[in-house]
Amino acid sequence: MGALFQNYARRPIAIVEGKGTEVFDSTGKRYLDFTSGIAVCALGHAHPILVKAIQEQSEKLWHISNLFQSPGQEKLAETLVENLHLSHAFFCNSGAEANEAAIKLARKHTGKHKIIVFQQSFHGRTFGAMSATGQDKVRNGFGPLVSEFITLPFNDAAALKAAVDGETAAIMLELIQGEGGVNPVTDEFAAAINEIHQSTDVLLIVDEVQTGIGRTGTRFAFEQTVLKPDIVSMAKGLGGGFPIGGILGTAEMFDTFSAGTHGTTFGGNPLGVAVAQAVLGEVFKDEFLQSVQEKSVYFINRLKEALPHAKVNGKGLMLGVGWGEEVAPYVAALDEAGLLTVAAGPYVIRLLPPLTVSKEEIDEAVNILKSVITK
């Protein structure tokens, strides 16, 4: 028995080094990393631009707290909201923290408490975020949850319209459910949400923790829909591997988060902000996002050719593959074959390569998938 709590079902692999899409374990074995630390390492491992950013910032200032002005945070916020309908940012350390902030902001702004969420969603493991998560396996065993989260079937417009009333503060959703099985929102459901959002005072919170920062081929996934959320949460890819999260909000939200209403000691610290600014300097380039879209089309076509019996879901480089069987044994076999993947629920393998992945690496991954799955 080690000194760590056993709250993770860890695989028997110790990754000690990485470069780009390749990682190596403590025995020297090479793997293709199609997890990216669960959609985190947007630019792959040890990207020279990120290494330079953290080295330079580490020699200047690590931490000073949010008691003082932060030019780095101001610049990062401006980069994130440029050419969006959103106008302000708050920075924290993780996706769960970002969703906690989003929930607090929505409740305080509206003065209402009821938030509609969806089955198979995942918003984090803190109490508020866990209460918003539509999966019993995440919530079981922790006693009474935060109240007034109404959980509905995903992509069910009729159920949503029936549930919204005068006490509803917000609708909160992922546009592609990650942990829940790589389930994209349908155009019809997005239209129903948009109709409610436009015709009532119900706020819209979009959880872009996994889908944001170029993962789906645009800066944020909501840009590929009719939706214009009031609040967007983000994390994962924002720091390219360094812990940072945050929310974006519209101008109407500005006065709600006044001094003392919310905060964090480490949020938006100089190291995290410097790395995030370097990430966005690459990912938010038009040509970079175009390359993600092109690689996505290539990847999807290769998967469909190699695995014609499987269903492929997702957008950009956030893809899921399933064929009706439990995938845990296949994930383990793929580890053995040198391809790291992650399950999305019991029946889907999630493929989350770095956004810098090459077509040659996609080919190699597809060949491994075909060999393991058809075998």
PAFIGU-930535 format. One line per 10 residues: number of its first residue (from 1); their letters; for each residue x, y, z of C-alpha. Coordinates in steps of 0.02 Angstrom, whole numbers, plus 32768, in hexadecimal, padded with zeros to 4 digits. Example, Ala and Ser with C-alpha at 12.3 -4.5 7.8 and 13.67 -1.06 7.14 Angstrom:
<rs>
1	AS	8267/7F1F/8186  82AC/7FCB/8165
</rs>
This chain:
<rs>
1	MGALFQNYAR	8000/8000/8000  8047/80A7/7FCB  8032/8152/8019  7FB3/818A/7F97  7EF7/817A/7FA7  7EB9/80FC/7F28  7E31/816B/7EDC  7E78/8154/7E2D  7E72/80AF/7DCE  7F21/80CB/7D8E
11	RPIAIVEGKG	7F66/8068/7CFD  800A/800A/7D19  806C/8088/7CB0  80DC/8113/7CF1  80F4/8198/7C6B  8196/81F5/7C8A  81BA/8256/7BEB  8162/829C/7B53  817D/82FE/7AB4  80EF/8331/7A43
21	TEVFDSTGKR	8078/829D/7A33  80F7/821C/7A6F  810F/81EC/7B26  8182/816E/7B79  816A/8108/7C17  81E7/80DB/7C9E  8220/8043/7C3A  8241/80AA/7B9E  81A8/806A/7B40  8161/80E6/7AC1
31	YLDFTSGIAV	80A8/8111/7AB3  803E/8183/7A48  7FDF/81F0/7AC3  7F2D/8201/7A84  7EF1/823B/7B2F  7F53/82DF/7B38  7F3E/82D5/7BF5  7E81/82CF/7BD4  7E79/835B/7B53  7EFA/83C6/7BAE
41	CALGHAHPIL	7F9E/83C4/7B4C  7F5B/8424/7AB6  800A/8441/7A6F  804C/8397/7AA2  80D2/8373/7B22  8165/83E8/7B42  8138/8460/7AB5  81CC/84D9/7AA6  815C/8573/7AA9  810E/853E/7B4E
51	VKAIQEQSEK	81B6/8509/7B97  81FB/85B5/7B6D  8163/860E/7BB6  816B/85B6/7C5E  8228/85C4/7C69  8225/867F/7C49  8195/869F/7CC2  81E2/8630/7D49  8276/86A6/7D4F  8206/873E/7D69
61	LWHISNLFQS	8171/8719/7DDA  8114/867B/7E10  808D/86BC/7E83  8052/875F/7ECE  7F96/873B/7EE8  7EFE/8798/7EA8  7F16/8824/7F26  7F75/8881/7E9E  7F61/88B5/7DE9  7F87/882E/7D68
71	PGQEKLAETL	7FB8/886C/7CBA  7FCD/87B7/7C83  7F1B/878C/7CB2  7EDB/8827/7C58  7F37/87F7/7BB9  7EFC/8742/7BC1  7E47/8779/7BDC  7E51/87EE/7B46  7E96/8762/7AD9  7E0B/86EB/7B0D
81	VENLHLSHAF	7D79/8763/7AEE  7DBB/87B0/7A4D  7D34/87AC/79C6  7CB9/8753/7A3A  7C17/8792/7A87  7C67/876E/7B31  7CC7/87FA/7B85  7D0F/87CB/7C2F  7D73/873D/7C7D  7D96/86F3/7D28
91	FCNSGAEANE	7E27/867A/7D40  7E36/85E5/7DB4  7E94/8540/7DB3  7E26/84B5/7D6C  7D89/8488/7D0F  7D29/845E/7DAE  7D57/8508/7DF7  7D21/855B/7D55  7C77/8507/7D5C  7C63/8535/7E14
101	AAIKLARKHT	7C81/85EA/7DE3  7C05/85DC/7D54  7B7E/8595/7DC6  7B9B/861B/7E49  7B99/86A6/7DC8  7AF6/8668/7D7A  7A9D/8658/7E21  7AD8/8701/7E61  7AB1/875C/7DBE  7A01/8719/7DAF
111	GKHKIIVFQQ	79D3/870A/7E66  798E/865F/7E3A  79D1/85B3/7E66  798E/8530/7DED  7A0B/84F9/7D68  79DE/847B/7CE1  7A66/83FA/7CBA  7A68/8358/7C58  7A7C/829D/7C6B  7B2C/825A/7C47
121	SFHGRTFGAM	7B77/8307/7C5E  7C18/8323/7CBE  7C43/83CB/7D0F  7CBF/839B/7D97  7CCF/834C/7E42  7CBF/83DD/7EBC  7C15/83E4/7F10  7BC2/8462/7E9E  7C0D/841A/7DFF  7BE8/8369/7E38
131	SATGQDKVRN	7B34/8399/7E5A  7B28/83DD/7DA9  7B6F/833B/7D61  7AED/82C4/7D1B  7B45/8221/7D49  7B1C/81C0/7DE7  7BC8/816D/7DEB  7C13/8218/7E0C  7B95/824B/7E92  7B72/81AB/7EF3
141	GFGPLVSEFI	7BAE/81A0/7FA7  7BC1/8258/7FCF  7B1C/827C/8023  7AA9/830E/7FFA  7AE0/836D/7F60  7ACB/8426/7F39  7A12/8438/7F17  79AE/847A/7E84  7A0E/842B/7DF5  798A/83E1/7D80
151	TLPFNDAAAL	79D1/8352/7D19  7980/8332/7C6F  79A2/82BD/7BDC  7A25/8305/7B66  79E8/833D/7AB9  7931/8333/7AEF  78E4/83D9/7ABD  7836/83AF/7AFC  7875/8383/7BAA  78D9/8424/7BB1
161	KAAVDGETAA	7847/8493/7B7D  77D8/8440/7BFF  7857/8459/7C8B  787E/8512/7C74  7817/8585/7CE2  7822/862B/7D3C  7898/85E4/7DC0  791A/85A9/7D41  79BF/8607/7D51  7A21/85B0/7CC8
171	IMLELIQGEG	7A39/851F/7C51  7AE5/84CF/7C60  7B2E/8454/7BE3  7BC3/8410/7B85  7BB1/841E/7AC9  7C09/8377/7ABB  7BF7/830D/7B57  7CA8/82CC/7B77  7CA2/8256/7C0C  7BF1/8228/7BDE
181	GVNPVTDEFA	7C1D/81D5/7B38  7C52/825C/7AB9  7B9C/828E/7A99  7B89/832B/7A2F  7AF7/83A2/7A43  7A80/8395/79B0  7A55/842C/7945  799F/8418/7977  79C8/841A/7A31  7A3B/84B0/7A1D
191	AAINEIHQST	79AE/850B/79C3  7936/84E3/7A52  79B3/8523/7AD3  79CE/85BF/7A6C  7913/85E0/7A60  7901/85D6/7B1D  799E/863E/7B38  7963/86C7/7AC2  78AF/86CE/7AFE  78C7/86C3/7BBC
201	DVLLIVDEVQ	793E/8703/7C41  798A/8655/7C57  7A48/865C/7C4B  7AAF/85E2/7BE3  7B4D/8595/7C2B  7BB8/8532/7BB1  7C3C/84C1/7BFD  7CD0/84CA/7B85  7D4C/847C/7BFE  7D6F/83EE/7B83
211	TGIGRTGTRF	7D2D/8434/7ADF  7D7F/84DF/7AEA  7E27/8526/7AB2  7E24/84DE/7A02  7DF8/842A/7A2F  7D62/8425/79B9  7DB1/848B/792D  7D78/8538/7965  7DAD/859F/79FB  7D12/8563/7A58
221	AFEQTVLKPD	7C93/84E0/7A25  7C00/8558/7A3A  7C42/85B8/79A3  7C05/8526/7937  7B53/8539/7977  7ACB/85BE/7980  7AEC/85D2/7A3B  7B33/866F/7A8C  7B4E/863F/7B42  7B4D/86BB/7BD0
231	IVSMAKGLGG	7BD6/865A/7C2B  7C5B/85E4/7BE6  7CCA/8578/7C55  7D76/853E/7C1B  7E13/84E5/7C59  7E71/844C/7C17  7EBD/8489/7B72  7ECA/853D/7BAE  7F6E/851B/7C08  7FB0/8495/7B94
241	GFPIGGILGT	7FDD/842D/7C2D  7FF0/84B5/7CB0  7F5B/84C3/7D27  7EEC/8557/7CFB  7E31/856B/7CE1  7DB5/85F7/7CD5  7D0F/8639/7C9B  7CDD/86B9/7C19  7C40/8722/7C2D  7BDE/87A7/7BD2
251	AEMFDTFSAG	7BE0/885E/7C00  7B3B/8844/7C5D  7B96/87D3/7CD8  7C1A/8854/7D04  7BCA/88A6/7D9B  7B93/8800/7DE7  7C44/87C7/7E10  7C70/8860/7E76  7D01/8867/7EF2  7CF6/87DD/7F75
261	THGTTFGGNP	7C70/8774/7F20  7CE6/86ED/7EE1  7DA0/86C9/7EE1  7E32/8652/7EE3  7EE2/865C/7F29  7F3D/860D/7E97  7EC7/8636/7E08  7F16/8692/7D77  7FC5/8689/7DC3  8052/86CD/7D56
271	LGVAVAQAVL	8094/8621/7D24  7FEA/85E1/7CEB  7FBF/8681/7C90  8065/8686/7C34  8052/85D4/7BF6  7F9B/85EE/7BC6  7FC8/8689/7B62  804A/8623/7B04  7FC9/859A/7AE2  7F4C/8616/7A9A
281	GEVFKDEFLQ	7FD5/8667/7A33  7FDD/85C3/79D2  7F30/8576/79DE  7ECB/8612/79B5  7F24/862D/790F  7EAD/8613/787D  7F25/859E/7825  7F39/8535/78C2  7E7E/851F/78D9  7E6E/84F7/781F
291	SVQEKSVYFI	7EF0/846E/7834  7E8C/8423/78C4  7DF1/841E/7855  7E51/83CD/77C7  7E9F/834B/7838  7DF4/8327/7882  7DAB/82FE/77D8  7E41/8291/77B1  7E37/8237/7859  7D7B/8217/784D
301	NRLKEALPHA	7D8B/81D2/779D  7E1B/8160/77CE  7DB9/811F/7865  7D1F/80FB/77FB  7D88/809F/777A  7DE6/8038/77FB  7D53/8016/786F  7CB6/8011/7802  7C52/7FBB/788B  7C75/8047/7909
311	KVNGKGLMLG	7C19/80EB/7928  7C87/8186/7926  7C4A/8221/7982  7C91/82CA/79AD  7CE0/8361/795B  7D90/839F/793D  7E0B/8334/799C  7D8D/82FF/7A20  7D4E/825B/79D9  7CF9/81C2/7A1F
321	VGWGEEVAPY	7CF4/8112/79D6  7C79/808E/7A10  7C2E/7FEC/79D1  7BBC/7FB2/7A5B  7C3A/7F56/7AC6  7C89/7F8A/7B6A  7D2E/7FDC/7B3D  7D95/7FC8/7BDC  7DEF/7F2A/7B9C  7E14/7F81/7AF8
331	VAALDEAGLL	7E5D/801A/7B4E  7ED3/7FA6/7BAE  7F02/7F49/7B0E  7F24/7FED/7AB5  7F99/801D/7B43  7FF8/7F7D/7B23  7FFF/7FA4/7A6A  8046/8052/7A89  7FAC/80C1/7A75  7F69/811F/7B0C
341	TVAAGPYVIR	7EAE/8142/7B09  7E27/8165/7B8A  7D78/8121/7B9E  7CDF/8191/7B96  7C61/812B/7BF7  7C5D/806E/7BE6  7C44/8060/7B2A  7CAD/80E7/7AD7  7D68/80FF/7ABD  7D95/81B8/7AC0
351	LLPPLTVSKE	7E1E/81F6/7A4C  7E6C/829C/7A82  7F14/82B1/7A2D  7F76/8353/7A3C  7F36/83D4/79C0  7FE5/83CE/7974  7FD5/8315/7947  8013/82E9/7899  7FB5/8286/7815  803F/8202/7821
361	EIDEAVNILK	801C/81F0/78DA  7F61/81E5/78B6  7F86/815A/783A  7FEF/80FD/78BA  7F66/810E/793E  7EDE/80D2/78C8  7F47/803B/7897  7F5F/800E/794E  7EA5/8025/7970  7E77/7FB7/78DD
371	SVITK	7EF2/7F30/7910  7EB9/7F2A/79C6  7DFE/7F3D/79AB  7DEB/7EC5/7919  7E5A/7E47/7971
</rs>
